[in-house]
Amino acid sequence: MGVIEGNQLVSGNTWEQIKQGGEPAIKRWINTQMAGKSVVIVCIGPKTSQRKYVKYEIEKGWKDRKGVLGIHIHNLKNLLGEQALKGSNPFASFTVNGTNLSSIAKTYDPPYTTSTYVYEHINDNLAEWVEEAIMIRKRYG
């Protein structure tokens, strides 16, 4: 989105190549992508909370003392111009010292239904959300 630099999108072809190496290759790639980052940002779609490697990223990020935050993206249009259903909170399946991670890590649901406005809202607020996630993580040691 231009707010966070140094993150490259992964093409479908690259992802398919990574998957061919199996679980160890996928985890190695995730670990490499997360190295040197302060925050794990989870884009929450309709199936995000069910995805094995999203769960891995959240768990690894928290264990590595990174901030975590979620952004609901159901009102952004996909490549076909469609909007998806809202996904459930992927942090709900984790606990931290007996507290559900969903009550610690923030999720943001842009207050618009028009894709352009949703994108602008995320773009305008992402840097602040990242800083807040870092501060929240510091509070939990």
C-alpha positions in Angstrom: 0.0 0.0 0.0 3.0 2.2 0.0 2.9 2.8 3.8 5.2 -0.2 4.6 8.2 -0.5 2.4 10.3 -3.5 1.5 7.4 -6.0 1.2 7.1 -7.7 -2.2 3.9 -9.3 -3.4 4.2 -13.0 -4.2 3.0 -14.1 -7.6 0.8 -17.2 -8.0 3.7 -18.9 -9.8 6.2 -18.1 -7.1 3.8 -19.4 -4.4 3.3 -22.7 -6.4 7.1 -23.2 -6.6 7.4 -22.6 -2.8 4.6 -25.1 -2.1 6.3 -27.8 -4.2 9.0 -27.9 -1.5 6.4 -29.0 1.1 5.8 -27.8 4.6 9.5 -27.3 5.4 10.0 -25.0 2.4 6.8 -23.1 3.1 7.9 -22.5 6.7 11.4 -21.5 5.6 9.9 -19.0 3.2 7.6 -17.6 5.9 10.5 -17.3 8.3 12.5 -15.5 5.8 9.7 -13.1 5.0 9.2 -12.4 8.7 12.9 -11.8 9.5 13.6 -8.3 10.4 9.9 -7.3 10.6 8.3 -5.8 13.7 4.7 -6.7 13.0 2.7 -9.5 11.4 -0.3 -8.0 9.5 -3.1 -10.5 8.8 -5.4 -9.6 6.0 -8.6 -11.2 7.2 -10.8 -12.7 4.5 -13.6 -15.3 4.7 -11.2 -18.3 5.1 -8.2 -16.7 6.8 -8.9 -18.0 10.3 -8.9 -21.6 8.9 -5.6 -21.4 7.0 -2.8 -23.5 8.5 0.0 -21.2 7.5 -1.8 -18.1 8.7 -2.0 -19.8 12.1 1.7 -20.6 11.9 2.5 -16.9 11.1 0.5 -15.6 14.0 2.0 -18.1 16.5 5.6 -17.5 15.2 5.1 -13.8 15.1 3.9 -13.6 18.7 6.6 -16.0 20.0 9.2 -13.9 18.2 7.9 -10.8 20.1 6.4 -9.2 17.0 3.3 -7.1 17.1 0.3 -8.7 15.4 -2.8 -7.0 13.9 -5.6 -7.9 11.6 -7.4 -6.0 8.9 -10.8 -7.2 7.6 -10.6 -6.9 3.8 -14.1 -8.2 2.9 -15.1 -4.9 1.3 -12.1 -4.7 -1.0 -12.9 -5.9 -4.5 -10.9 -8.9 -5.7 -9.6 -9.3 -9.3 -13.1 -10.2 -10.5 -14.5 -7.0 -8.9 -16.3 -9.0 -6.2 -16.5 -8.4 -2.5 -16.3 -11.3 -0.1 -18.0 -12.2 3.2 -16.4 -11.0 6.4 -14.1 -13.5 7.9 -13.8 -14.5 11.6 -11.0 -13.3 13.8 -7.9 -15.5 13.3 -6.6 -14.5 16.7 -9.5 -16.2 18.5 -7.8 -19.6 18.4 -4.7 -18.5 20.4 -4.2 -17.7 24.1 -1.5 -15.7 25.9 -1.2 -16.5 29.6 -4.8 -17.5 29.7 -6.1 -14.5 27.8 -7.5 -14.9 24.3 -5.2 -13.3 21.8 -8.3 -11.8 20.1 -8.7 -9.6 23.2 -5.1 -8.4 22.9 -4.3 -8.1 19.2 -6.4 -5.5 17.5 -8.4 -6.1 14.3 -9.6 -3.3 12.1 -12.8 -3.3 10.1 -12.8 -0.3 7.8 -16.1 1.5 8.1 -16.9 1.7 4.4 -18.5 -0.6 1.9 -17.0 1.0 -1.2 -13.7 -0.7 -2.1 -12.0 2.6 -2.9 -12.8 4.1 0.4 -11.8 0.9 2.3 -8.5 1.0 0.5 -8.0 4.7 1.4 -8.9 4.1 5.0 -6.4 1.2 5.3 -3.7 3.2 3.6 -4.3 6.3 5.7 -4.3 4.3 9.0 -1.9 1.4 8.5 1.2 3.2 9.9 -0.6 4.1 13.1 -2.0 0.6 13.5 1.5 -0.9 13.1 2.9 1.4 15.8 0.0 0.5 18.1 0.6 -3.2 17.5 4.3 -2.8 18.5 3.3 -1.0 21.7 0.7 -3.6 22.6 3.3 -6.4 22.1 5.8 -4.6 24.3 3.2 -4.5 27.1 3.0 -8.3 27.0 6.7 -8.9 27.2 
